[in-house]
Amino acid sequence: MMLSKSILFTLALVSNVPGSLAHWTYSRLVVNDEVVGEPWQYIRHHNNSNAPLTDVNSTDFRCNFNAQTAETYTVRAGDKIGFGIDEHFGHPGIQQVYLSRVPESSTAANYDGSGGWARVYSLTTAPANSTNSSSTTGNEGDDEVVTWATHNIQSFQLPLPATTPPGEYLLRAEGLALHAAHKWACAQFYVSCAQIKVVASSNIGGKGESAEFGPLVKIPGVYKGDEPGVLIPVFWSSLTNYTTPGPALWPEGTQEQHVVEQL
């Protein structure tokens, strides 16, 4: 029996719901345990809704598709800073943050992100036996499969390094979903950029200078698409170890995080 067009349309909508609900974006800036401003007030509003990016070689990979300028929020080096997530981190994967210093001759409002970017935060796998996981352990005697500290999070915060040099910056949230990343160019990136102005931390004598901001990478250019962590060897629910992509974290000595700090 032939199905009517209306029934087919309804089935198509139903089949698309889980995927669309699992997507997300970052529209809110979080500072010191509080959401500041309105959605998109300090974060560049892009025209990509909650769809992922898959082309790591596009300039859209910096701040997302057709991202518009926002207001710039002032923070102190050493403050906690982060993003609110709409609706939640809906796929297995990791959350990273990159920071790019605006040239002194420019401002965050008109900076295109073509300069260098430092990786300042990486939230990756959850601790063993954590309840904050998106997968299960294997059969008895098997290696445990990877679980994710990002599972269903709705916000996250990180300490902005106290040695961050004063100036204006783009702060880039990068969520990497790995549910299809066993196939070439199918890793899904969810990206937004906040505009911030950093003033010196009051805890270090008002200097806030760092001799070595970096290592710095260019975006695009930070990933090729075939490195471990972006192209994974097996379907995500069978992973027993994970290598995070990106340059060394800044400042030197910063560690990957395995427990998230939410609001």
Disulfide bonds with the S-S distance in Angstrom:
Cys63-Cys193 2.12
